[in-house]
Amino acid sequence: MKLVFCKNCGTVFSCSRKVKYCECGLSSGKYIDNLHAEIHGEFAIPLGFSNYSFLQAIKKHEFDGENSVLFTAFIIEKNCKTFSRI
């Protein structure tokens, strides 16, 4: 899952096939195919989840929803082949 964080307004949003914008409008992002995404704006920071870790956390939460469940999230490197800055 690819997400975008805007350093200007603090919005976090997921990428989709349509361009999405943060609350202040200075950052945007979209998927260009099933794997690759683009982000726009000097304040846009690409984020990712480990899909496996996230799905395991969902399963654990469904089983025992009384406790918080951690999963792996990360800032995507600047030279990532699947996330381009335009």
ZIKALIN-V744585 format. One record per residue. N is the residue number from 1. RES is the residue in three letters. OMEGA is omega in radians with two decimals (999 if undefined). NEAR is the number of other C-alpha atoms within 8 Angstrom. D_LAST is the distance of its C-alpha to the last C-alpha in Angstrom with 1 decimal. Layout:
n = <N:N>
res = <RES:RES>
omega = <OMEGA:OMEGA>
near = <NEAR:NEAR>
d_last = <D_LAST:D_LAST>
//
This chain:
n = <1:2:3:4:5:6:7:8:9:10:11:12:13:14:15:16:17:18:19:20:21:22:23:24:25:26:27:28:29:30:31:32:33:34:35:36:37:38:39:40:41:42:43:44:45:46:47:48:49:50:51:52:53:54:55:56:57:58:59:60:61:62:63:64:65:66:67:68:69:70:71:72:73:74:75:76:77:78:79:80:81:82:83:84:85:86>
res = <MET:LYS:LEU:VAL:PHE:CYS:LYS:ASN:CYS:GLY:THR:VAL:PHE:SER:CYS:SER:ARG:LYS:VAL:LYS:TYR:CYS:GLU:CYS:GLY:LEU:SER:SER:GLY:LYS:TYR:ILE:ASP:ASN:LEU:HIS:ALA:GLU:ILE:HIS:GLY:GLU:PHE:ALA:ILE:PRO:LEU:GLY:PHE:SER:ASN:TYR:SER:PHE:LEU:GLN:ALA:ILE:LYS:LYS:HIS:GLU:PHE:ASP:GLY:GLU:ASN:SER:VAL:LEU:PHE:THR:ALA:PHE:ILE:ILE:GLU:LYS:ASN:CYS:LYS:THR:PHE:SER:ARG:ILE>
omega = <3.12:-3.13:3.06:3.05:3.07:3.14:-3.11:-3.06:3.10:3.11:2.97:3.13:3.14:3.07:3.03:-3.14:3.08:3.10:3.04:-3.12:3.02:-3.11:-3.12:3.09:-3.10:3.11:3.10:3.11:3.08:2.97:3.04:2.96:-3.07:-3.08:-3.00:3.13:3.08:2.98:-3.13:3.04:-3.10:-3.12:-3.07:3.09:-3.14:3.13:3.08:3.01:2.88:-3.09:3.14:-3.13:-3.14:-3.14:3.07:3.11:3.09:3.13:3.14:3.13:3.10:3.14:-3.08:-3.08:-3.12:-3.08:3.02:-3.12:3.12:3.00:-3.05:3.01:-3.06:2.99:-3.09:-3.08:-3.08:-3.11:-3.13:-3.12:-3.09:-3.12:-3.08:3.03:-3.13:999>
near = <7:10:11:16:14:14:9:7:8:7:9:9:10:9:14:9:8:7:10:11:11:14:6:8:7:12:15:14:14:13:14:9:7:5:7:11:14:12:15:10:9:6:10:14:10:12:12:11:12:10:7:6:10:11:8:9:11:9:8:10:12:7:6:7:8:5:6:6:8:5:10:8:8:7:8:10:5:4:5:8:6:7:11:11:6:6>
d_last = <19.3:15.8:15.5:13.4:15.4:14.9:16.7:17.7:19.6:20.1:19.1:18.4:17.4:17.0:14.5:16.1:15.8:15.4:12.6:14.2:14.1:15.9:19.2:18.2:15.2:12.9:10.8:10.0:9.4:11.0:12.6:12.1:15.5:18.0:16.4:12.6:10.1:6.5:6.1:5.3:7.7:9.6:12.2:10.4:12.3:12.2:15.9:18.0:21.7:24.0:25.1:28.6:29.1:28.0:30.3:33.1:32.8:33.0:36.1:37.7:37.0:38.6:41.6:42.0:40.1:42.1:39.9:36.3:34.5:31.9:29.1:26.3:22.9:20.5:17.3:15.1:14.9:12.0:12.6:12.9:13.2:12.7:9.7:6.2:3.8:0.0>
//
